Amino acid sequence: MDITDDDGVRTVTFDRPEVMNAFTTETAAQLADALADLDPDDHDAVVLTGEGPAFSAGGDVESMAEREESPEAAYERIGETFGRVVEEAMSSRVPIVAKVNGDAVGAGLAIAAVADFAYAVESATFSCAFVRVGLIPDTGGTFLLPELVGLRTAKRLAFTGEFFDAEEAAQLGLINEAVADDALDDAVDDLLDTLRARPTRTIGLAKRAIHRNLGKGWSDALDYENVVQSQAYETAEHEEGVAAFLDGREPEFE
């Protein structure tokens, strides 16, 4: 994961292009650390983006295939990695911008959702793909998606894992705007110029108030999400989903 600071903006680049920037628990922990280290005295914004043609393909399925752990261990691991990404993003006093340069799948979609702003290239494809490997949406997906796209649409995306384009993502409210592939830099730079001109501490206060007033406290929702996901990791559906992904075939769920 590449982290740079320039002119008040921290840029975090997911840099595993050989696997479409899929996240391991280690890279998720690195992202959480990068968000935890933000300070409104030093940063006006943070930009999350990907190296290569993808934003992020989500969780690394090969790592899932190698993992052997109890539900209790899975709960601890999720909370300390992907769960902590959400905690740091939701409580950060600095605005977070997702610069979605390509496909955003699974946790990649959820990270775009947890950002305060999200702009995507028109060629990007999105999917809440957790169900395809026998898992529930995590990284805040179970409570952020209904807030952004509405309850019924959130269920459709979570239950089907269907793929959809950036234009539909914008129409659903998942991202702010879909832009031409060669216009992404300009769109994000214009936003950053605006954020630099605004009082970052005031933005942080507004963000805290908005998140505090969501329908259900996100902290409780996140904890329950981690509990259920740790149970999903133990299911035959997850085992089949991972095996099918690695075999390059459609899963055969019972």
Phi and psi in degrees as GROMACS dihedral restraints (atoms count N, CA, C in turn):
[ dihedral_restraints ]
;  ai    aj    ak    al  type     phi  dphi    fc
    3     4     5     6     1   -98.5    20    10
    4     5     6     7     1   128.4    20    10
    6     7     8     9     1  -126.3    20    10
    7     8     9    10     1   122.7    20    10
    9    10    11    12     1  -130.9    20    10
   10    11    12    13     1   149.3    20    10
   12    13    14    15     1  -120.3    20    10
   13    14    15    16     1   127.2    20    10
   15    16    17    18     1  -152.2    20    10
   16    17    18    19     1   124.6    20    10
   18    19    20    21     1    52.1    20    10
   19    20    21    22     1    45.1    20    10
   21    22    23    24     1    81.3    20    10
   22    23    24    25     1     2.8    20    10
   24    25    26    27     1  -119.6    20    10
   25    26    27    28     1   125.2    20    10
   27    28    29    30     1   -92.2    20    10
   28    29    30    31     1   127.8    20    10
   30    31    32    33     1  -110.8    20    10
   31    32    33    34     1   122.4    20    10
   33    34    35    36     1  -109.6    20    10
   34    35    36    37     1   116.2    20    10
   36    37    38    39     1  -110.7    20    10
   37    38    39    40     1   121.5    20    10
   39    40    41    42     1   -73.2    20    10
   40    41    42    43     1   118.1    20    10
   42    43    44    45     1  -122.0    20    10
   43    44    45    46     1    52.2    20    10
   45    46    47    48     1  -121.1    20    10
   46    47    48    49     1    61.3    20    10
   48    49    50    51     1   -62.0    20    10
   49    50    51    52     1   -23.8    20    10
   51    52    53    54     1   -65.5    20    10
   52    53    54    55     1   -20.2    20    10
   54    55    56    57     1  -124.2    20    10
   55    56    57    58     1    31.7    20    10
   57    58    59    60     1    55.2    20    10
   58    59    60    61     1    36.7    20    10
   60    61    62    63     1    57.7    20    10
   61    62    63    64     1    36.7    20    10
   63    64    65    66     1   -65.3    20    10
   64    65    66    67     1   147.1    20    10
   66    67    68    69     1   -95.8    20    10
   67    68    69    70     1   130.0    20    10
   69    70    71    72     1   -93.6    20    10
   70    71    72    73     1   173.0    20    10
   72    73    74    75     1   -63.2    20    10
   73    74    75    76     1   -31.9    20    10
   75    76    77    78     1   -67.6    20    10
   76    77    78    79     1   -43.2    20    10
   78    79    80    81     1   -71.7    20    10
   79    80    81    82     1   -31.8    20    10
   81    82    83    84     1   -63.7    20    10
   82    83    84    85     1   -40.8    20    10
   84    85    86    87     1   -64.0    20    10
   85    86    87    88     1   -37.9    20    10
   87    88    89    90     1   -63.1    20    10
   88    89    90    91     1   -40.9    20    10
   90    91    92    93     1   -64.0    20    10
   91    92    93    94     1   -43.2    20    10
   93    94    95    96     1   -59.9    20    10
   94    95    96    97     1   -41.9    20    10
   96    97    98    99     1   -62.5    20    10
   97    98    99   100     1   -41.1    20    10
   99   100   101   102     1   -64.4    20    10
  100   101   102   103     1   -34.2    20    10
  102   103   104   105     1   -77.7    20    10
  103   104   105   106     1   -34.7    20    10
  105   106   107   108     1   -66.9    20    10
  106   107   108   109     1   -26.4    20    10
  108   109   110   111     1   -85.8    20    10
  109   110   111   112     1     4.1    20    10
  111   112   113   114     1   -76.0    20    10
  112   113   114   115     1   143.4    20    10
  114   115   116   117     1  -139.1    20    10
  115   116   117   118     1   125.8    20    10
  117   118   119   120     1   -62.5    20    10
  118   119   120   121     1   -17.0    20    10
  120   121   122   123     1   -74.3    20    10
  121   122   123   124     1   -23.9    20    10
  123   124   125   126     1  -113.6    20    10
  124   125   126   127     1   -22.5    20    10
  126   127   128   129     1  -126.8    20    10
  127   128   129   130     1   135.3    20    10
  129   130   131   132     1   -93.4    20    10
  130   131   132   133     1   -23.7    20    10
  132   133   134   135     1  -168.1    20    10
  133   134   135   136     1   164.1    20    10
  135   136   137   138     1  -127.9    20    10
  136   137   138   139     1   138.3    20    10
  138   139   140   141     1  -112.6    20    10
  139   140   141   142     1   129.5    20    10
  141   142   143   144     1  -108.0    20    10
  142   143   144   145     1   127.5    20    10
  144   145   146   147     1  -151.5    20    10
  145   146   147   148     1   175.8    20    10
  147   148   149   150     1  -120.0    20    10
  148   149   150   151     1   152.0    20    10
  150   151   152   153     1   -87.8    20    10
  151   152   153   154     1   135.4    20    10
  153   154   155   156     1    87.1    20    10
  154   155   156   157     1  -157.5    20    10
  156   157   158   159     1   -82.0    20    10
  157   158   159   160     1    -6.4    20    10
  159   160   161   162     1  -119.9    20    10
  160   161   162   163     1   150.5    20    10
  162   163   164   165     1   -76.1    20    10
  163   164   165   166     1   -64.4    20    10
  165   166   167   168     1  -165.8    20    10
  166   167   168   169     1   136.2    20    10
  168   169   170   171     1   -83.9    20    10
  169   170   171   172     1     4.6    20    10
  171   172   173   174     1    93.5    20    10
  172   173   174   175     1  -148.6    20    10
  174   175   176   177     1   -69.9    20    10
  175   176   177   178     1   144.1    20    10
  177   178   179   180     1   -72.9    20    10
  178   179   180   181     1   109.9    20    10
  180   181   182   183     1   -69.2    20    10
  181   182   183   184     1   -32.0    20    10
  183   184   185   186     1   -63.5    20    10
  184   185   186   187     1   -37.7    20    10
  186   187   188   189     1   -64.6    20    10
  187   188   189   190     1   -37.7    20    10
  189   190   191   192     1   -61.6    20    10
  190   191   192   193     1   -39.6    20    10
  192   193   194   195     1   -65.1    20    10
  193   194   195   196     1   -29.4    20    10
  195   196   197   198     1   -88.9    20    10
  196   197   198   199     1    -8.3    20    10
  198   199   200   201     1   -83.9    20    10
  199   200   201   202     1   132.0    20    10
  201   202   203   204     1  -130.0    20    10
  202   203   204   205     1   113.6    20    10
  204   205   206   207     1  -158.0    20    10
  205   206   207   208     1   157.7    20    10
  207   208   209   210     1   -78.6    20    10
  208   209   210   211     1   162.1    20    10
  210   211   212   213     1   -56.5    20    10
  211   212   213   214     1   -35.1    20    10
  213   214   215   216     1   -65.1    20    10
  214   215   216   217     1   -42.0    20    10
  216   217   218   219     1   -67.9    20    10
  217   218   219   220     1   -38.0    20    10
  219   220   221   222     1   -63.6    20    10
  220   221   222   223     1   -40.2    20    10
  222   223   224   225     1   -60.3    20    10
  223   224   225   226     1   -45.2    20    10
  225   226   227   228     1   -64.0    20    10
  226   227   228   229     1   -45.1    20    10
  228   229   230   231     1   -63.6    20    10
  229   230   231   232     1   -45.4    20    10
  231   232   233   234     1   -63.3    20    10
  232   233   234   235     1   -44.7    20    10
  234   235   236   237     1   -62.7    20    10
  235   236   237   238     1   -35.4    20    10
  237   238   239   240     1   -83.9    20    10
  238   239   240   241     1    -9.6    20    10
  240   241   242   243     1  -121.6    20    10
  241   242   243   244     1   -87.8    20    10
  243   244   245   246     1   -63.3    20    10
  244   245   246   247     1   -38.6    20    10
  246   247   248   249     1   -63.5    20    10
  247   248   249   250     1   -38.4    20    10
  249   250   251   252     1   -69.6    20    10
  250   251   252   253     1   -31.9    20    10
  252   253   254   255     1   -55.6    20    10
  253   254   255   256     1   -46.2    20    10
  255   256   257   258     1   -65.6    20    10
  256   257   258   259     1   -44.6    20    10
  258   259   260   261     1   -57.9    20    10
  259   260   261   262     1   -45.5    20    10
  261   262   263   264     1   -69.2    20    10
  262   263   264   265     1   -38.4    20    10
  264   265   266   267     1   -68.3    20    10
  265   266   267   268     1   -42.7    20    10
  267   268   269   270     1   -70.5    20    10
  268   269   270   271     1   -31.8    20    10
  270   271   272   273     1   -97.8    20    10
  271   272   273   274     1    -5.8    20    10
  273   274   275   276     1   -61.6    20    10
  274   275   276   277     1   140.0    20    10
  276   277   278   279     1   -89.0    20    10
  277   278   279   280     1     5.0    20    10
  279   280   281   282     1  -116.3    20    10
  280   281   282   283     1   134.4    20    10
  282   283   284   285     1   -65.2    20    10
  283   284   285   286     1   141.6    20    10
  285   286   287   288     1  -112.5    20    10
  286   287   288   289     1   129.8    20    10
  288   289   290   291     1  -117.5    20    10
  289   290   291   292     1   121.3    20    10
  291   292   293   294     1   -89.6    20    10
  292   293   294   295     1   116.8    20    10
  294   295   296   297     1  -101.2    20    10
  295   296   297   298     1    88.4    20    10
  297   298   299   300     1   -83.9    20    10
  298   299   300   301     1    95.2    20    10
  300   301   302   303     1   -83.8    20    10
  301   302   303   304     1    -4.2    20    10
  303   304   305   306     1  -174.0    20    10
  304   305   306   307     1  -157.9    20    10
  306   307   308   309     1   -56.8    20    10
  307   308   309   310     1   138.5    20    10
  309   310   311   312     1  -127.6    20    10
  310   311   312   313     1   106.9    20    10
  312   313   314   315     1  -126.8    20    10
  313   314   315   316     1   142.7    20    10
  315   316   317   318     1    58.4    20    10
  316   317   318   319     1  -122.4    20    10
  318   319   320   321     1   -63.1    20    10
  319   320   321   322     1   -25.0    20    10
  321   322   323   324     1   -63.3    20    10
  322   323   324   325     1   -42.8    20    10
  324   325   326   327     1   -63.7    20    10
  325   326   327   328     1   -43.0    20    10
  327   328   329   330     1   -65.0    20    10
  328   329   330   331     1   -35.0    20    10
  330   331   332   333     1   -68.3    20    10
  331   332   333   334     1   -38.6    20    10
  333   334   335   336     1   -62.3    20    10
  334   335   336   337     1   -35.9    20    10
  336   337   338   339     1   -70.4    20    10
  337   338   339   340     1   -35.7    20    10
  339   340   341   342     1   -78.3    20    10
  340   341   342   343     1   -17.4    20    10
  342   343   344   345     1   -67.1    20    10
  343   344   345   346     1   156.1    20    10
  345   346   347   348     1   -76.4    20    10
  346   347   348   349     1   -27.9    20    10
  348   349   350   351     1  -136.4    20    10
  349   350   351   352     1   149.4    20    10
  351   352   353   354     1  -146.3    20    10
  352   353   354   355     1   123.6    20    10
  354   355   356   357     1  -121.3    20    10
  355   356   357   358     1   138.3    20    10
  357   358   359   360     1  -133.4    20    10
  358   359   360   361     1   149.6    20    10
  360   361   362   363     1   -69.8    20    10
  361   362   363   364     1   148.1    20    10
  363   364   365   366     1   -61.7    20    10
  364   365   366   367     1   -25.2    20    10
  366   367   368   369     1   -82.0    20    10
  367   368   369   370     1    -4.9    20    10
  369   370   371   372     1   -70.5    20    10
  370   371   372   373     1   145.5    20    10
  372   373   374   375     1  -115.5    20    10
  373   374   375   376     1   141.3    20    10
  375   376   377   378     1  -119.5    20    10
  376   377   378   379     1   149.6    20    10
  378   379   380   381     1  -160.7    20    10
  379   380   381   382     1   135.3    20    10
  381   382   383   384     1   -86.7    20    10
  382   383   384   385     1    73.7    20    10
  384   385   386   387     1   -85.5    20    10
  385   386   387   388     1     6.0    20    10
  387   388   389   390     1   -52.8    20    10
  388   389   390   391     1   -41.4    20    10
  390   391   392   393     1   -61.8    20    10
  391   392   393   394     1   -24.3    20    10
  393   394   395   396     1   -68.1    20    10
  394   395   396   397     1   -20.2    20    10
  396   397   398   399     1  -117.7    20    10
  397   398   399   400     1    25.7    20    10
  399   400   401   402     1    69.8    20    10
  400   401   402   403     1    34.1    20    10
  402   403   404   405     1  -127.0    20    10
  403   404   405   406     1   162.7    20    10
  405   406   407   408     1   -90.8    20    10
  406   407   408   409     1   161.2    20    10
  408   409   410   411     1   -60.8    20    10
  409   410   411   412     1   131.2    20    10
  411   412   413   414     1  -124.5    20    10
  412   413   414   415     1  -158.9    20    10
  414   415   416   417     1    54.0    20    10
  415   416   417   418     1    38.3    20    10
  417   418   419   420     1    84.8    20    10
  418   419   420   421     1     1.0    20    10
  420   421   422   423     1   -61.4    20    10
  421   422   423   424     1   -33.1    20    10
  423   424   425   426     1   -70.8    20    10
  424   425   426   427     1   -22.5    20    10
  426   427   428   429     1  -113.6    20    10
  427   428   429   430     1   -21.7    20    10
  429   430   431   432     1   -80.0    20    10
  430   431   432   433     1   -40.4    20    10
  432   433   434   435     1   -60.0    20    10
  433   434   435   436     1   -48.4    20    10
  435   436   437   438     1   -59.2    20    10
  436   437   438   439     1   -34.7    20    10
  438   439   440   441     1   -66.2    20    10
  439   440   441   442     1   -37.5    20    10
  441   442   443   444     1   -84.4    20    10
  442   443   444   445     1   -44.4    20    10
  444   445   446   447     1  -113.7    20    10
  445   446   447   448     1    -5.7    20    10
  447   448   449   450     1    96.6    20    10
  448   449   450   451     1   156.2    20    10
  450   451   452   453     1   -63.3    20    10
  451   452   453   454     1   -50.4    20    10
  453   454   455   456     1   -66.9    20    10
  454   455   456   457     1   -39.9    20    10
  456   457   458   459     1   -68.1    20    10
  457   458   459   460     1   -38.6    20    10
  459   460   461   462     1   -60.2    20    10
  460   461   462   463     1   -41.6    20    10
  462   463   464   465     1   -63.9    20    10
  463   464   465   466     1   -42.2    20    10
  465   466   467   468     1   -60.0    20    10
  466   467   468   469     1   -46.7    20    10
  468   469   470   471     1   -66.4    20    10
  469   470   471   472     1   -40.7    20    10
  471   472   473   474     1   -73.6    20    10
  472   473   474   475     1   -37.2    20    10
  474   475   476   477     1   -81.6    20    10
  475   476   477   478     1   -27.5    20    10
  477   478   479   480     1  -102.6    20    10
  478   479   480   481     1   -27.4    20    10
  480   481   482   483     1    64.0    20    10
  481   482   483   484     1    23.0    20    10
  483   484   485   486     1   -65.0    20    10
  484   485   486   487     1   154.6    20    10
  486   487   488   489     1   -96.6    20    10
  487   488   489   490     1   143.8    20    10
  489   490   491   492     1  -147.4    20    10
  490   491   492   493     1   160.0    20    10
  492   493   494   495     1   -89.9    20    10
  493   494   495   496     1   174.8    20    10
  495   496   497   498     1   -66.5    20    10
  496   497   498   499     1   -32.7    20    10
  498   499   500   501     1   -62.0    20    10
  499   500   501   502     1   -43.7    20    10
  501   502   503   504     1   -67.7    20    10
  502   503   504   505     1   -37.1    20    10
  504   505   506   507     1   -58.2    20    10
  505   506   507   508     1   -39.5    20    10
  507   508   509   510     1   -69.3    20    10
  508   509   510   511     1   -41.7    20    10
  510   511   512   513     1   -63.0    20    10
  511   512   513   514     1   -35.3    20    10
  513   514   515   516     1   -76.0    20    10
  514   515   516   517     1   -18.2    20    10
  516   517   518   519     1    92.8    20    10
  517   518   519   520     1     8.0    20    10
  519   520   521   522     1   -71.1    20    10
  520   521   522   523     1   -35.7    20    10
  522   523   524   525     1  -125.8    20    10
  523   524   525   526     1   162.8    20    10
  525   526   527   528     1   -72.2    20    10
  526   527   528   529     1   -42.1    20    10
  528   529   530   531     1  -161.9    20    10
  529   530   531   532     1   144.2    20    10
  531   532   533   534     1  -100.4    20    10
  532   533   534   535     1   128.3    20    10
  534   535   536   537     1  -124.3    20    10
  535   536   537   538     1   160.9    20    10
  537   538   539   540     1   -55.8    20    10
  538   539   540   541     1   147.8    20    10
  540   541   542   543     1   -56.9    20    10
  541   542   543   544     1   -32.9    20    10
  543   544   545   546     1   -89.6    20    10
  544   545   546   547     1     5.3    20    10
  546   547   548   549     1  -112.1    20    10
  547   548   549   550     1     1.5    20    10
  549   550   551   552     1   -64.2    20    10
  550   551   552   553     1   -45.0    20    10
  552   553   554   555     1   -58.5    20    10
  553   554   555   556     1   -45.7    20    10
  555   556   557   558     1   -64.6    20    10
  556   557   558   559     1   -41.3    20    10
  558   559   560   561     1   -62.3    20    10
  559   560   561   562     1   -44.7    20    10
  561   562   563   564     1   -70.9    20    10
  562   563   564   565     1   -39.9    20    10
  564   565   566   567     1   -61.5    20    10
  565   566   567   568     1   -39.2    20    10
  567   568   569   570     1   -62.1    20    10
  568   569   570   571     1   -42.8    20    10
  570   571   572   573     1   -63.1    20    10
  571   572   573   574     1   -43.9    20    10
  573   574   575   576     1   -62.8    20    10
  574   575   576   577     1   -37.7    20    10
  576   577   578   579     1   -60.2    20    10
  577   578   579   580     1   -41.2    20    10
  579   580   581   582     1   -64.9    20    10
  580   581   582   583     1   -45.3    20    10
  582   583   584   585     1   -65.2    20    10
  583   584   585   586     1   -35.5    20    10
  585   586   587   588     1   -62.4    20    10
  586   587   588   589     1   -30.3    20    10
  588   589   590   591     1   -84.5    20    10
  589   590   591   592     1    -5.0    20    10
  591   592   593   594     1  -103.8    20    10
  592   593   594   595     1   157.0    20    10
  594   595   596   597     1   -75.0    20    10
  595   596   597   598     1   112.6    20    10
  597   598   599   600     1   -62.5    20    10
  598   599   600   601     1   -38.4    20    10
  600   601   602   603     1   -63.6    20    10
  601   602   603   604     1   -37.7    20    10
  603   604   605   606     1   -66.5    20    10
  604   605   606   607     1   -41.0    20    10
  606   607   608   609     1   -59.1    20    10
  607   608   609   610     1   -42.7    20    10
  609   610   611   612     1   -61.4    20    10
  610   611   612   613     1   -39.6    20    10
  612   613   614   615     1   -65.9    20    10
  613   614   615   616     1   -42.6    20    10
  615   616   617   618     1   -63.0    20    10
  616   617   618   619     1   -41.4    20    10
  618   619   620   621     1   -62.7    20    10
  619   620   621   622     1   -43.8    20    10
  621   622   623   624     1   -61.8    20    10
  622   623   624   625     1   -42.7    20    10
  624   625   626   627     1   -66.4    20    10
  625   626   627   628     1   -42.3    20    10
  627   628   629   630     1   -61.5    20    10
  628   629   630   631     1   -46.0    20    10
  630   631   632   633     1   -69.2    20    10
  631   632   633   634     1   -35.1    20    10
  633   634   635   636     1   -64.3    20    10
  634   635   636   637     1   -29.1    20    10
  636   637   638   639     1   -97.7    20    10
  637   638   639   640     1    10.5    20    10
  639   640   641   642     1   -60.5    20    10
  640   641   642   643     1   157.1    20    10
  642   643   644   645     1   -52.3    20    10
  643   644   645   646     1   -40.4    20    10
  645   646   647   648     1  -129.2    20    10
  646   647   648   649     1   139.7    20    10
  648   649   650   651     1   -54.8    20    10
  649   650   651   652     1   124.1    20    10
  651   652   653   654     1   -64.2    20    10
  652   653   654   655     1   -27.9    20    10
  654   655   656   657     1   -65.0    20    10
  655   656   657   658     1   -46.2    20    10
  657   658   659   660     1   -64.5    20    10
  658   659   660   661     1   -41.7    20    10
  660   661   662   663     1   -63.6    20    10
  661   662   663   664     1   -40.5    20    10
  663   664   665   666     1   -64.9    20    10
  664   665   666   667     1   -41.6    20    10
  666   667   668   669     1   -61.8    20    10
  667   668   669   670     1   -44.4    20    10
  669   670   671   672     1   -66.6    20    10
  670   671   672   673     1   -38.1    20    10
  672   673   674   675     1   -58.5    20    10
  673   674   675   676     1   -43.1    20    10
  675   676   677   678     1   -64.3    20    10
  676   677   678   679     1   -38.2    20    10
  678   679   680   681     1   -61.1    20    10
  679   680   681   682     1   -49.4    20    10
  681   682   683   684     1   -66.8    20    10
  682   683   684   685     1   -39.7    20    10
  684   685   686   687     1   -64.5    20    10
  685   686   687   688     1   -37.6    20    10
  687   688   689   690     1   -63.1    20    10
  688   689   690   691     1   -31.1    20    10
  690   691   692   693     1   -73.2    20    10
  691   692   693   694     1   -39.0    20    10
  693   694   695   696     1   -63.1    20    10
  694   695   696   697     1   -33.0    20    10
  696   697   698   699     1   -61.0    20    10
  697   698   699   700     1   -22.0    20    10
  699   700   701   702     1   -89.9    20    10
  700   701   702   703     1    -2.0    20    10
  702   703   704   705     1   -86.3    20    10
  703   704   705   706     1   157.4    20    10
  705   706   707   708     1   -65.4    20    10
  706   707   708   709     1   -29.8    20    10
  708   709   710   711     1   -63.5    20    10
  709   710   711   712     1   -40.9    20    10
  711   712   713   714     1   -66.0    20    10
  712   713   714   715     1   -43.1    20    10
  714   715   716   717     1   -59.9    20    10
  715   716   717   718     1   -42.8    20    10
  717   718   719   720     1   -69.2    20    10
  718   719   720   721     1   -40.5    20    10
  720   721   722   723     1   -61.1    20    10
  721   722   723   724     1   -43.2    20    10
  723   724   725   726     1   -66.9    20    10
  724   725   726   727     1   -44.5    20    10
  726   727   728   729     1   -61.1    20    10
  727   728   729   730     1   -42.7    20    10
  729   730   731   732     1   -64.0    20    10
  730   731   732   733     1   -41.4    20    10
  732   733   734   735     1   -59.9    20    10
  733   734   735   736     1   -47.3    20    10
  735   736   737   738     1   -69.1    20    10
  736   737   738   739     1   -27.3    20    10
  738   739   740   741     1   -84.9    20    10
  739   740   741   742     1    -8.8    20    10
  741   742   743   744     1    70.4    20    10
  742   743   744   745     1    36.8    20    10
  744   745   746   747     1  -131.6    20    10
  745   746   747   748     1   169.1    20    10
  747   748   749   750     1   -75.8    20    10
  748   749   750   751     1   136.6    20    10
  750   751   752   753     1   -67.8    20    10
  751   752   753   754     1   149.8    20    10
  753   754   755   756     1  -114.5    20    10
  754   755   756   757     1    90.1    20    10
  756   757   758   759     1   -84.6    20    10
  757   758   759   760     1   145.0    20    10
